[in-house]
Amino acid sequence: MRIVLFASRLPKQPVPPRPRCSLFHTNNTLVPPPATEDLFAANHLLNAHAKRGHMRLAHQAFAEMPHKNVVSWTILISAYARSGKLAESFRLFSQMLSYCWPNEFAYSSLLSVCDYPHGVQIHGFALRTGFDASIYVSNALMTMYWNSHSCTAGVDAWRVFDAMHLCNIVTYNSMIAGLGMHGQGDTAMKFFTIMLRDGMEFDRTTFLTLISSLCAIDGGSSKIVGLQRCMQLHSISVKAGFNDVGVATALIKVYSSLGQDIDACRKLFSGTSDMYRDILLWTATMTAFAEREPEQALSLFNQMRRQGLCPDCYVFSILLKACAGLVREINASAVHCQVVITGFADILEIGNALIHAYARSGLIDNAEQVFCEMPSRDVIAWNSMLKAYAVHGRAEEALALFNLMDVAPDETTFVAVLSSCSHGGKVNEGREIFNSMSEKYGIAAHLDHYACMVDMLGRSGHLSEAESVINKMALQPDYVIWSAFLGACRKHGETKLANLASSKLKELGPENSLGYVLTSNIYCLASSFDEGGSVRRKMDRVGVRKEPGLSWTEVGNQVYEFASGGRRHPQLKAIRGHMQELLRQLKEIGYVPYTSSVFFDVEEEHKEEQLYHHSEKLALVFSLMNYPRGRGNVIKIIKNIRICEDCHNFMRLASKLAEMTIVVRDANRFHHFKRGACSCNDHW
C-alpha cells in the first residue's frame, strides 16, 4: 500500500515499448548481430574518453558507434552525472528509452545528480518498471532525497528504506549520512544501534559518517549528549582498530566543536605517527587549540613547517584566529608576512581574518589598511571592519562606514553597528538604525539586536525605555539581555528594577556569578551592606564562584600575568613601592579613589587598599617600572573581565601623567587612554 500511495503522486510517464530484436530490420530481413568484440572495443574507448573528462571526444565516439547497447548509454550518462550536468544526463536517459531498457547502474548514475523534481520523476519510472527493488537504485534514491534538502526529504528517504527487502552497508551509511546532514545526530546514533542489532557489520565509512553527524549538535544539554556520543564512538574506534589519521582528524573536529577539554585533542594528535600526519590533521588540531591555547596553535604551525608540509589558506585563517587571542601584537604581523610570501594575500577569507586579528590585537590602523587594500569585499569583510570600530569605541567611523556599504547588510551588520552606537552613546542614531532593520531592509530583530538596544538605552540612563523594549520583544529575553539591563541598573543605582533582572538571571543561569555579584554591588552602593552580604552568602551556599580578575602585559618580549591582590608575584614588594609613588602623583592631578567599587562595610583606607591591588593596576605599574615614560610609548594590557570604574579613572589620569598611551582590552572592548581621556568617552 505504501508503494501505491507514493507512486500515485508521481507524474505519469508512458512505459516505452520493448526494443525490437536486433536480428531483424524493419523489412524482416535477417542481418547478423554486431560483433561482440567490436562493441566491447567501442565501449572501452568511450569509457576511456569519459573517465578522462574528454566529453567532446566521448560524445563523438558515441555518435559514431554503429551499434549501441545499454552499457554504451550508461557510460555516457554516468560521465555527464559525474560532471554535475543534470540536463544532459536526463536528456540522454530519455533518448535511451527509445532504444533499450536502462539498467540499475543507469538509474543510480542519473539519481546521483538529480534535484528533487527530476528525482521524483525517476523514482516514479523506477516503480513502474520494477527497478525500485534494486538495492543500487534504492540506495541512490535515499541519497538523492537526503541531498535534496526538500521539506519532505526525511520522510521520502525513510519510505524508500522501509520498502527495501534487502539492505547492505551502503544503505545504512546513506541513512546515517542523511540524518547527520539534517542535524539529527542523535537519531543517527540510534540508527547505528539498530544496524548493529540487525547483524550488519559497520565499516570505516559508517564510523566517519557517525562522527561527522555529531558536529551538528549545538546548545546546552544537547552538547553534553553529543560529547557522550563522541566518547562512545572514540571507544568503539579503539576496539575496532580504526586508528588511522582520518578517524583521528574527525574525532578532533567533534571534540573541538563540542567544547571538550583540549587534552583529548592533544592525545589523539600525539597518538598519530609523524609520517601519517597530513594537512587535514594539522588543520583540525590547530583549530582546536586556536581559541583555548592560541600559543600552542602557533607552535603546531612551526612543527608542521619543519615536517615539510606547506600551509594552505585555511591554515593561515586559523593562525590569524589564534593571533586574535594573544597578548603580543607581533604575532598577527608575523603571520601576515607569511601570508604575503605564500601568495594568499588577495584571498577574501584571509583578508577578513586579518581584519579580525589586527583589531583584536589592538592594531586598528592595520585593520583599516587591510580593509582598504582588499581587491574585493563581501558582507563579512564589511562586518569585520564594523566590529573592529565597535570594540575600539569608534562609533563615528562605524556609522560612516555603514553608510558606505556597497553590499546588502545582514543581521550581523546591524549587531556591529548597534554595538558601536551603544559604546559611543549614539542613542538617537541607534534608534533609527534599529527601526530601519525591518522597515528598510526587511530584517527581523534577533536577540542580539535587542541586547544591543537594551545595553545602549541602559548605559544612557533610559531605563524605562530599555524595560519597554524587553516587554515588547516578540522573543523570550535571554541571559545576555537581562545582564545588560542589570548592568544598567547598577550604573544608575536602580534597585527595584535590578531585583527583577537579577531574578531572571538566576533562572536562566543559576551557575553564573554575574547576577549575584551585580545585585550585591547595587545593594552595597546604596550602603545596604546587610542585603549585599546576604546575596554573597547565598552565592556561596549554591556553590557559585566569581571569576578572578587576571591581567596580562608584555615587557621585553615576555608576557607577564597578574592576579588581583598580586600576592604571588615575585616582584610584589617593588610594585607596591612604585604604586605608592604613582598614587601620590595621581592624587596631585585629581585622582580620587572610587571606594564605592569596594562592596564591603569597612573603613575607607581599607577600601582604597583593596582598589590598589586590582590586576590591571598592578600590570600598569609593572610596565611603568620597565618602560621609559614619554610620548610615543604604548602600554597594552589585556584583562579577562570588565574594567571597574576606579581602574578606568586610574588609567585615564595615568596616561596624562606618564604622557603615554595605555590600551586596555577587557572582556567587552578596547579602551584607548591618551592625554587623560578614553576612547569610550566614559561609556564603558
C-alpha positions in Angstrom: 0.0 0.0 0.0 2.9 2.4 0.8 4.3 2.0 -2.7 1.0 2.5 -4.4 0.3 5.7 -2.4 3.8 7.0 -3.1 3.6 6.3 -6.8 0.1 7.9 -7.1 1.5 11.4 -6.6 4.3 11.0 -9.3 3.9 12.4 -12.8 2.7 9.8 -15.2 5.1 8.6 -17.9 4.3 6.1 -20.6 6.3 2.8 -20.3 8.4 2.6 -23.5 7.8 -0.3 -25.9 10.3 -3.1 -25.7 13.0 -2.7 -28.4 12.8 -4.9 -31.4 15.0 -7.8 -31.8 18.4 -6.7 -33.2 18.5 -9.6 -35.7 15.8 -8.1 -38.0 15.5 -4.8 -39.8 12.0 -3.3 -40.5 11.8 -5.3 -43.7 12.1 -8.5 -41.7 15.4 -9.4 -43.5 17.8 -11.3 -41.3 21.0 -9.4 -40.5 23.9 -10.6 -38.4 24.3 -9.1 -34.9 27.2 -6.7 -34.4 30.4 -8.4 -33.5 30.7 -8.6 -29.7 34.4 -7.7 -30.0 33.7 -4.5 -31.9 31.0 -3.3 -29.5 33.2 -4.2 -26.5 36.1 -2.2 -28.0 33.9 0.8 -28.8 32.5 0.9 -25.3 36.0 0.6 -23.9 37.2 3.6 -26.0 34.0 5.5 -25.0 34.7 4.8 -21.3 38.3 5.9 -21.6 37.3 9.3 -23.0 34.5 9.7 -20.4 36.7 8.9 -17.4 39.3 11.3 -18.5 36.7 14.1 -18.7 37.1 14.4 -22.5 33.3 14.8 -23.1 33.6 16.1 -26.6 35.6 13.1 -27.7 33.3 10.8 -25.8 30.2 12.2 -27.4 31.8 12.0 -30.8 32.8 8.3 -30.2 29.2 7.6 -29.0 27.7 9.2 -32.1 29.9 7.3 -34.5 29.1 3.9 -32.9 27.1 1.8 -35.5 25.6 -0.2 -32.7 25.0 0.7 -29.0 23.8 -1.3 -26.1 22.8 -0.4 -22.5 26.4 -0.2 -21.5 27.1 2.5 -24.1 24.3 4.7 -22.9 25.1 4.1 -19.2 28.8 5.1 -19.8 27.8 8.5 -21.3 25.0 9.2 -18.7 27.4 8.4 -15.9 30.1 10.7 -17.3 27.7 13.6 -17.5 26.4 12.9 -14.0 30.0 12.9 -12.6 30.4 16.4 -14.2 27.2 17.5 -12.4 25.3 18.1 -15.7 21.7 17.2 -14.9 20.2 18.4 -18.2 22.5 16.4 -20.4 22.2 13.3 -18.2 18.4 13.5 -18.1 18.2 14.1 -21.9 20.4 11.0 -22.7 18.3 8.9 -20.3 15.1 9.9 -22.1 16.6 9.1 -25.5 17.9 5.7 -24.3 14.3 4.6 -23.6 13.6 4.5 -27.3 16.4 2.1 -27.9 16.9 -0.1 -24.8 15.9 -0.6 -21.2 18.1 1.2 -18.7 19.8 -0.9 -16.1 20.2 -0.3 -12.4 23.6 1.5 -13.0 22.0 4.0 -15.4 19.3 4.7 -12.7 22.0 5.1 -10.0 24.2 7.4 -12.1 21.3 9.7 -13.0 19.9 9.9 -9.5 23.3 11.0 -8.2 22.9 14.3 -10.0 19.1 14.7 -9.8 17.4 17.5 -7.9 14.1 16.9 -6.2 11.7 17.3 -9.1 13.7 15.2 -11.5 14.5 12.7 -8.8 10.7 12.2 -8.1 10.2 11.5 -11.8 12.9 8.9 -11.9 11.6 7.3 -8.8 8.1 7.0 -10.4 9.6 5.4 -13.5 11.6 3.0 -11.4 8.5 2.0 -9.5 6.6 1.3 -12.8 9.5 -0.7 -14.3 10.3 -2.6 -11.1 13.8 -1.2 -10.7 12.9 0.2 -7.3 13.6 -3.3 -6.0 17.2 -3.0 -6.9 19.4 -2.3 -3.9 21.6 0.0 -6.0 18.6 2.1 -7.2 17.1 2.3 -3.7 20.4 3.4 -2.2 20.7 6.1 -4.9 17.1 7.2 -4.2 17.7 7.6 -0.5 20.9 9.7 -1.1 19.1 11.8 -3.7 16.2 12.6 -1.2 18.6 13.4 1.6 20.7 15.7 -0.6 17.7 17.5 -2.0 17.0 19.3 1.3 13.3 19.4 0.5 10.8 19.8 3.3 9.9 16.1 2.9 13.4 14.8 2.3 13.5 12.8 5.6 10.0 11.3 5.1 10.8 10.3 1.5 14.1 8.7 2.4 12.5 6.7 5.2 9.8 5.5 2.9 12.4 4.2 0.5 14.3 2.5 3.3 11.1 0.9 4.8 10.2 -0.5 1.3 13.6 -2.2 0.8 13.6 -6.0 1.2 17.4 -6.2 1.2 19.9 -3.8 2.7 23.7 -3.6 2.6 26.3 -1.5 4.3 25.8 1.3 1.7 22.1 1.5 2.7 22.8 2.1 6.4 25.7 4.5 5.6 23.4 6.5 3.4 20.7 6.8 6.1 23.3 7.7 8.8 24.9 10.4 6.5 21.4 11.8 5.6 20.4 12.0 9.3 23.6 13.8 10.1 23.3 16.2 7.2 19.8 17.2 8.5 21.1 17.8 12.1 19.7 14.6 13.5 23.0 13.3 15.1 21.2 11.6 18.0 18.8 9.8 15.6 21.9 8.7 13.6 23.4 7.1 16.7 20.1 5.3 17.4 20.0 4.1 13.8 23.6 2.8 14.2 22.5 0.7 17.2 19.6 -0.7 15.1 22.1 -1.5 12.4 24.3 -3.5 14.9 21.2 -5.2 16.3 20.3 -6.4 12.8 23.6 -8.1 12.5 25.1 -5.6 10.0 28.8 -5.0 10.4 29.9 -1.4 10.1 32.9 -0.1 8.2 35.2 2.9 8.4 32.8 5.0 6.3 30.0 4.3 8.8 32.2 5.4 11.6 33.4 8.6 9.9 29.8 9.5 9.0 28.6 9.0 12.5 31.3 11.2 13.9 30.5 14.0 11.4 26.8 13.8 12.4 27.7 14.9 15.9 29.2 18.2 14.7 25.7 19.5 14.1 24.7 19.2 17.7 24.5 22.6 19.4 23.3 24.0 22.6 23.4 23.1 26.4 22.1 19.6 27.1 22.3 18.5 23.5 26.0 19.4 23.6 26.5 17.2 26.6 24.7 14.3 24.9 26.9 14.8 21.8 30.0 14.7 23.9 28.9 11.4 25.5 28.2 10.0 22.0 31.6 11.1 20.8 33.3 9.4 23.7 31.4 6.2 22.9 32.5 6.3 19.3 36.0 7.0 20.3 36.0 3.8 22.4 34.5 1.8 19.5 37.2 3.1 17.2 39.9 1.8 19.5 38.2 -1.6 19.8 37.6 -1.8 16.0 41.1 -0.8 15.2 40.2 2.4 13.4 43.3 4.3 14.4 44.2 6.0 11.1 44.7 9.7 10.6 41.3 10.2 9.1 39.5 8.9 12.2 41.8 10.9 14.4 41.0 14.1 12.4 37.2 13.5 12.6 37.3 12.9 16.3 39.4 16.1 17.0 36.9 18.1 15.0 34.0 16.9 17.0 35.8 17.2 20.4 36.7 20.8 19.5 33.2 21.7 18.3 31.6 20.3 21.4 33.9 22.2 23.7 35.7 19.1 25.1 38.9 19.5 27.2 41.8 20.2 24.9 43.7 17.3 26.3 41.5 14.8 24.3 42.5 16.5 21.1 46.2 16.6 22.2 46.2 12.8 22.9 44.6 12.0 19.6 47.2 14.1 17.7 50.1 12.7 19.7 48.9 9.2 19.1 49.2 9.6 15.3 52.6 8.8 13.8 54.5 11.7 12.4 54.8 10.0 8.9 51.0 9.7 8.6 50.0 13.3 9.7 48.5 15.1 6.8 47.5 18.7 6.3 43.9 17.9 7.4 45.0 16.6 10.8 47.3 19.5 11.4 44.5 21.9 10.5 41.9 20.2 12.7 44.3 20.2 15.7 45.3 23.9 15.2 41.6 24.8 15.0 41.0 23.0 18.4 43.8 25.0 20.0 43.2 28.4 18.3 40.8 29.7 20.9 41.7 28.0 24.1 45.5 27.7 23.8 46.5 30.0 20.9 50.2 29.8 21.7 50.0 26.0 21.1 48.4 26.6 17.7 51.4 28.7 16.7 53.7 26.1 18.0 51.9 23.4 16.0 52.3 25.5 12.9 56.0 25.7 13.3 56.2 21.9 13.8 54.2 21.4 10.6 56.6 23.6 8.7 59.6 21.7 10.0 58.0 18.4 8.7 57.9 19.9 5.2 54.2 20.5 4.8 53.1 23.6 3.0 50.2 25.6 4.7 47.2 26.5 2.7 44.8 29.4 3.2 42.7 27.5 5.8 45.8 27.1 8.0 46.6 30.8 7.8 43.0 31.7 8.7 43.2 29.5 11.8 46.5 31.0 12.8 45.1 34.5 12.5 42.2 33.4 14.7 44.7 32.3 17.2 46.6 35.6 17.0 43.4 37.4 17.9 43.6 35.8 21.4 47.2 36.6 22.1 48.7 39.5 24.1 51.6 40.1 21.7 50.6 42.1 18.6 53.7 41.0 16.7 52.2 37.5 16.1 49.5 38.9 13.7 52.1 40.9 11.8 54.4 37.8 11.5 51.5 35.7 10.1 50.6 38.5 7.7 54.1 38.4 6.4 53.9 34.6 5.8 50.5 35.2 4.0 52.1 37.7 1.6 55.1 35.4 1.0 53.0 32.4 0.1 50.7 34.4 -2.2 47.4 34.2 -0.2 47.1 38.0 0.5 44.4 38.6 -2.1 42.1 35.7 -0.9 38.9 37.2 0.6 38.8 34.9 3.6 42.4 35.7 4.6 41.6 39.4 4.4 38.6 39.0 6.6 40.7 37.0 9.1 43.5 39.7 9.1 41.0 42.4 9.9 39.7 40.5 12.9 43.2 39.5 14.1 44.6 43.1 13.9 41.5 44.5 15.6 41.7 42.1 18.5 45.4 42.7 18.8 44.8 46.4 19.2 46.1 47.4 15.8 43.0 49.1 14.5 45.0 51.1 11.9 46.5 47.9 10.4 42.9 46.5 10.2 41.8 49.6 8.3 44.8 49.3 5.9 43.9 45.6 5.2 40.3 46.6 4.5 41.2 49.4 2.2 43.6 47.3 0.2 41.3 44.3 -0.3 40.6 43.8 -4.1 37.0 42.7 -3.3 34.9 42.8 -0.2 31.9 40.7 0.8 29.5 41.3 3.7 31.8 39.5 6.1 34.6 42.0 5.3 32.3 45.0 6.0 31.1 43.3 9.2 34.6 42.6 10.4 35.6 46.2 10.0 32.4 47.4 11.6 33.1 45.1 14.6 36.6 46.4 14.8 35.3 50.0 15.1 32.8 48.9 17.6 35.2 47.3 20.1 37.6 50.2 19.7 35.0 52.8 20.5 35.0 54.5 17.1 31.3 55.0 16.7 31.6 57.9 14.2 33.8 55.8 11.9 31.4 52.8 12.2 28.4 54.9 11.2 30.3 56.5 8.3 31.4 53.0 7.1 27.9 51.7 7.4 26.6 54.4 5.0 29.3 53.5 2.5 28.4 49.8 2.3 28.1 48.6 -1.3 26.7 45.2 -0.4 23.4 44.3 1.3 23.7 44.3 5.1 22.8 41.2 7.1 21.8 40.5 10.7 25.5 40.6 11.8 26.0 44.0 10.2 23.3 45.5 12.5 24.7 43.9 15.6 28.0 45.6 14.9 26.5 49.0 14.1 24.2 48.9 17.1 27.1 47.8 19.4 29.0 50.9 18.1 26.1 53.1 19.0 25.9 51.6 22.4 29.6 52.0 23.2 29.6 55.5 21.8 26.4 56.8 23.4 24.7 57.3 20.0 21.2 56.7 21.2 19.3 58.6 18.5 21.3 57.0 15.7 20.8 53.6 17.3 17.1 54.0 17.5 16.9 55.0 13.8 19.1 52.1 12.7 17.1 49.6 14.8 13.9 50.7 13.2 15.4 50.7 9.7 16.2 47.0 10.0 12.7 45.8 9.3 11.3 48.9 7.6 14.1 49.4 5.1 16.0 46.2 4.9 13.3 43.6 5.8 15.5 42.0 8.6 13.7 40.8 11.7 15.3 41.7 15.0 17.0 38.8 16.8 18.1 38.5 20.4 21.5 40.1 19.7 19.9 43.2 18.3 17.6 43.5 21.3 20.6 43.1 23.6 22.4 46.0 21.9 19.3 48.2 22.2 18.8 47.4 25.9 22.5 48.0 26.6 22.5 51.3 24.6 19.4 52.6 26.3 20.5 51.4 29.8 24.0 52.9 29.6 22.5 56.3 28.6 20.0 56.2 31.6 16.9 55.4 29.6 16.0 52.5 31.9 12.2 52.8 31.3 12.6 52.6 27.6 15.0 49.7 27.9 12.4 47.9 30.1 9.8 48.7 27.5 11.9 47.1 24.7 12.2 43.9 26.8 8.5 43.8 27.5 7.6 44.3 23.8 10.0 41.7 22.4 8.5 39.0 20.2 11.2 36.7 21.5 11.9 35.4 25.0 14.7 37.6 26.6 17.9 35.6 27.1 20.7 35.8 29.7 22.6 38.5 27.7 19.7 40.9 27.6 18.9 40.6 31.3 22.6 41.0 32.2 22.8 44.2 30.1 19.7 45.5 31.9 21.1 44.6 35.3 24.4 46.3 34.5 22.5 49.5 33.6 20.6 49.3 36.9 23.9 49.0 38.8 25.3 52.0 36.9 22.3 54.2 37.7 21.5 52.7 41.2 18.1 51.4 40.3 17.4 48.8 43.0 13.8 47.9 42.2 14.4 47.1 38.5 17.6 45.3 39.5 15.8 42.8 41.6 13.6 41.9 38.6 16.7 41.5 36.3 18.6 39.5 39.0 15.8 37.0 39.5 15.6 36.5 35.7 19.4 35.9 35.5 19.3 33.3 38.3 16.6 31.4 36.5 18.4 31.4 33.2 21.9 30.9 34.5 21.9 29.6 38.1 25.6 28.6 37.9 26.7 32.1 36.6 28.1 34.6 39.2 27.1 37.7 37.3 23.6 38.1 38.6 24.7 37.6 42.2 27.7 39.9 42.0 25.8 42.8 40.3 22.9 42.6 42.7 25.2 42.6 45.7 27.0 45.6 44.2 23.8 47.5 43.8 22.9 47.0 47.5 26.3 48.0 48.7 26.3 51.1 46.5 23.2 52.1 48.4 25.0 51.3 51.7 22.7 48.4 52.3 25.6 46.1 53.3 23.4 43.6 55.1 21.4 42.9 52.0 24.6 42.8 49.8 26.3 40.4 52.2 23.2 38.2 52.2 23.4 37.9 48.4 27.1 37.0 48.6 26.3 34.3 51.2 23.6 32.8 49.1 26.0 32.8 46.2 28.5 30.7 48.4 25.7 28.4 49.5 24.7 27.4 46.0 28.4 26.9 45.1 28.7 29.8 42.5 32.2 31.3 42.3 33.2 34.7 40.9 35.8 34.6 38.1 39.1 36.0 39.5 40.4 39.1 37.9 43.5 38.5 35.7 45.6 40.8 33.6 48.4 40.3 31.1 51.0 42.7 29.7 54.1 42.3 27.6 57.5 43.6 28.7 60.8 42.8 27.0 59.2 40.2 24.6 57.8 38.3 27.6 54.2 38.2 28.8 53.6 38.6 32.5 50.4 37.7 34.3 48.9 39.5 37.3 46.1 38.4 39.6 44.0 40.7 41.8 45.9 41.1 45.1 49.2 40.2 43.4 50.4 38.2 46.5 52.1 35.5 44.4 54.0 37.9 42.1 57.8 37.7 42.7 58.2 41.5 42.4 55.3 42.4 44.6 57.3 44.5 47.0 58.8 46.6 44.3 55.5 47.0 42.6 53.9 48.2 45.8 56.6 50.8 46.3 56.1 52.2 42.8 52.4 52.1 43.3 52.6 54.4 46.3 54.7 56.9 44.4 52.3 56.8 41.4 49.3 57.2 43.6 50.8 60.3 45.2 51.4 61.9 41.8 48.0 60.9 40.5 46.2 62.4 43.5 48.0 65.7 42.8 46.4 65.9 39.4 42.9 65.0 40.7 42.7 61.2 41.2 40.1 60.3 43.9 39.7 56.6 44.7 36.2 55.4 43.8 35.7 53.4 47.0 32.1 52.6 46.1 33.7 49.9 43.9 34.6 48.0 47.1 31.5 46.4 48.3 32.2 45.8 52.0 31.4 47.8 55.1 35.0 48.5 56.1 37.0 51.7 56.7 37.8 53.9 53.7 41.6 53.3 53.9 41.0 49.5 53.7 38.7 50.1 50.7 41.4 52.1 49.0 44.0 49.4 49.8 41.8 46.8 48.0 41.4 49.0 45.0 45.2 49.5 44.6 45.7 45.7 44.1 43.4 45.2 41.1 45.2 43.2 38.5 45.2 45.9 35.8 46.7 48.5 38.1 49.5 46.0 39.1 50.1 45.3 35.4 50.3 49.1 34.6 52.7 49.8 37.5 55.0 46.9 36.4 55.0 48.2 32.8 55.9 51.7 34.0 58.7 50.3 36.0 60.2 48.8 32.9 59.2 51.3 30.2 60.6 54.9 29.9 57.9 57.5 30.1 57.3 59.8 27.2 55.1 60.3 24.2 55.0 57.6 21.5 55.3 54.8 24.0 52.3 52.4 24.3 51.4 50.1 27.2 49.0 47.3 26.4 47.1 45.4 29.0 44.6 42.5 28.5 42.0 41.8 31.2 39.7 38.8 31.4 36.8 40.6 33.0 35.3 44.1 32.7 37.4 47.0 34.0 35.9 48.7 37.0 35.1 52.4 37.3 38.0 53.2 39.6 40.6 51.4 37.4 39.2 53.2 34.4 39.7 56.6 36.1 43.1 55.5 37.3 44.3 54.6 33.7 42.9 57.8 32.3 44.9 60.0 34.6 48.0 57.8 34.4 48.1 58.3 30.6 48.2 62.0 31.2 50.8 61.9 33.9 53.1 59.5 32.1 52.5 61.1 28.7 51.9 57.6 27.3 49.1 55.8 25.5 47.6 53.0 27.6 45.5 50.4 25.8 43.3 48.1 27.9 41.3 45.2 26.4 38.7 44.0 28.8 36.0 41.3 28.3 33.8 43.8 26.4 36.0 46.1 24.4 39.2 48.2 24.0 39.9 51.4 26.0 42.5 53.7 24.5 43.7 56.1 27.2 45.6 59.1 25.9 46.3 62.6 27.4 43.8 62.0 30.2 40.9 60.8 28.0 39.5 57.5 26.9 38.2 56.4 23.5 34.9 55.2 25.1 34.1 58.8 26.3 33.2 57.1 29.7 30.5 55.0 28.1 32.3 51.8 29.3 
